[in-house]
């Protein structure tokens, strides 16, 4: 394992409160993969979107909440 990867794993272990990352290596790698998949996997992104829309249907008061990642940035007109 190179020094850069070892440093990243040690930092992840600190964040996760895992004292000895070498003994918790599988757990740390699994956690990192979960995070990456949650952010990048289109199927998981679709599932989050589906759940959010279903929740908005249940709670109409939140129906106007906008997901900033899906909407274009608003600009204010200048005079």
Buried (B, 14 or more C-beta within 10 A) or exposed (E): EEEEEEEBBBEBBEEBEBEEBEEBBEEBEEBBEEEEEEEEEEEEBEEEEEEEEEEBEEEEEEEEEEEEEEEEEEEEEEE
